[in-house]
Amino acid sequence: MTGEFRVDLTPLDIRYQEFRQGLRGYSVAEVREYLGRISDKMSLMVEENERLRSQVRDLETQLAGAREGEAELKRAVVAAERISREIKAQAEREAEIIKRETESERQAALQEAVDQIRRMKGDIDQARHERDLFLSQFKALLEGYLTSLDRYKR
């Protein structure tokens, strides 16, 4: 899979992060509770990401099977063409009808797999976007707190 996403920060890292205490520091209980909520949300995102990766792997396996079936179908068509030259014109028309129906079904199945992969990639992108938005908002919040602390120290 391309665009592999690695998380350097785990939910447990967040949950058990230690901070130095300073004069008039944050409420330890509030920080712990907030980090716990962030950790829980990140755990859900990691689980969802893994579930989606698993679905993509399953769909890629199905797609590989479909491609293998396509190769088998092509070999069958070659054999059917050789046989069709040996039989009457009616048998030749029936073989062509069967070939078109099979190709149509294969195309429909392949298109459905491609559409499903596209939807899943969209879901993954949406989850990544939501994660990035959350992280940027959280960063802005922390930076705001740091700015307030700096002003308060002066």
Beta strands, then each sheet from edge to edge (+ up, - down):
end
